[in-house]
Amino acid sequence: MTQREEEILHILKKNPMISQQELADRLGITRSSAAVHITNLIKKGYILGKGYVVKEDPYVCVIGGSNIDIQGFPRQKLVMGDSNIGTVKISLGGVGRNIAENLTRLGMHTRFISVVGDDPYGQRILEEARAIGLDMSESLLIKGEATSTYLSIMDERNDMAVAISHMDSIERMTAEFIKSKQSLIAHAQLVVCDANLPYGVLETLLTTNKDSTFFLDPVSCAKAEKVKPLIGRFHTIKPNRVEAEILSGIPIQVDEDLPLAAAVLHKAGVKRVFISLGSSGVFVSTEHIQQIFKAKPVKVFSATGAGDAFMAALALAYCQGKNDEISTLMAMAAASIALSHQDTINPAMSLELVNTLVKEY
């Protein structure tokens, strides 16, 4: 597909009833040129016929936060309450954005709905999305506001010691806004949400799209508490051990407590539960399996982003119809790829690399 044809498809998706003359005027070309491009798109199968009904490739819709990650790495053992010599890195982040980028790098057509400010950070997020082929055209751009920021301090093992999440911009997403995206959400193979979303937005999503399949990343303990009343409406969730305690109400002190917590979540309506156990692996509970998958040893450069990569691969595996075991191995492989790079997103992330690691598992 040519760049001009991509432009035309984007316009037709927004306004399928546009006339050829209006299309030509908008693009600055002649009506006859517009007609030729449309004929070519019909021949290639991208347009199904009259009315410019556009054929959509299968896609995942991710709805969640976008922000800038600022990470501090100490050169020696981290000393709390003191100034530590080290390095500071700035990269793009946000649970929803990270999941969406990883999905895109894994080769999945991804539509991402988020909120960004019109500051340089927000522009950087949009430009990076365009560069890698991540569709953020339906996101909300807020005039005169700053893009959200996530500040984290890592310890000497490159694991997070403490963080501050400034995610105010996502609160500007409203139920009315998400209702306006109804068609996009309803036609997605899968909808992945992060719990940074306002409660009203999550509730609206789940109640107005009852035929859709939803995955949830609880994000944090505070966000898990917020989303707890809605938890049974999600098909698949990926909490860590503490988030699972909050969502289930079951204290998890030993491995034998994991099935008890999962049972509560299944009873509420959750079909699949993946409880992250950090370096120990992941506990998986579904209709078909219930076990701990041990993690392979990996040199950790940064733990930030590993859970997002896990969720992305889990979503991809679901869309590919993989069974629960292969889905888990793909997710663990993606997480290990994320761990092996200091940036939140490992630029080497790919389906080929994931599949290579799955064979090793």
Secondary structure, 3 states (H helix, E strand, C coil): CCHHHHHHHHHHHHCCCCCHHHHHHHHCCCHHHHHHHHHHHHHCCCECCCCCCECCCCCEEEECCCEEEEEEEECCCCCCCCCCCEEEEEEEECHHHHHHHHHHHCCCCEEEECEEECCHHHHHHHHHHHHHCCECCCCEEECCCCCCEEEEEECCCCCEEEEEEECHHHHHCCHHHHHCCHHHHHCCCEEEEECCCCHHHHHHHHHHCCCCCEEEECCCHHHHHHHHHHHHHCCEECCEHHHHHHHHCCCCCCHHHHHHHHHHHHHHCCCEEEEECHHHCEEEECCCCEEEECCCCCCCCCCCCHHHHHHHHHHHHHHCCCCHHHHHHHHHHHHHHHHCCCCCCCCCCCHHHHHHHHHHC
